[in-house]
């Protein structure tokens, strides 16, 4: 039986992957800076390595006896003065170095849909720099490229709860976001797949207007959607870049850019956005 190393086990997607590995009775070692978070998330790993991925010395021999590495490591909100290059690139390079030393057979890396086309964004550039290194490493690999998570769509629900959803453009851009649990199953399946690079989205393709309408429907409110000209989005991005640091600008830059393009990937999974919004509504009740 293959032995797996999971990096990013306490994050949003990593937590789901850990539970999927446990459900399938697969043997895995979880890296965690704070192992207590694993307990809080009800994650049961066969082995836990307490380590700081940004410190190469702390993960020395982390891949010993490992067949497959799965990495979801990356930052969505910058903290601790770390940059995308520090985390999305360098920490994964640290892992890749250990994987090569220990003779790991396969490295599965979760990147982002359209990342190679969005190299002008700091987060995508850092991820794609690592993708380039992974491809040249000599290790068998699979790069998983999901589009938006359901958790990213919470902003639509939060706006609807306040009474109005604001969209850039006409709201007809499309996406098929995916639930973390469905994506986790896909990532674990990739352990045995020959695919080198795969794109993945959720089971429903929706326009931004439709996503907003679903949120209002769950709340029992009449849809109120305001469409903002795209030049306003461009102006906001320029001002935010001028007036704020990279900690704030990076996430805003990514969100506002992907909101202005179609984010479509092959449909997969069974969990719907409506079900997710219902759970959000119930948790607020």
Secondary structure, 3 states (H helix, E strand, C coil): CCEEEEECCCCHHHHHHHHHHHHCCCEEEEEECCHHHHHHCCCCCCEEEECCCCCHHHHCCCCCCCCEEEECCCCCCCCCCCCHHHHHHHHHHHHHHHHHHHCCCEEEEECCCCHHHCCCCHHHHHHHHHHHHHHCCCCEEEEEEECCEHHHHHHHHHHHHCCCEEEECCCCCEECCECHHHHHHHHHHCCCCCCCEEEEECCCCEEHHHHHHHHHHHHCCCCCEEEECHHHHHHHHHHHHHHCCHHHHHHHHHHHHHCCCCECCCECCCCCHHHHHHHHHHHHC
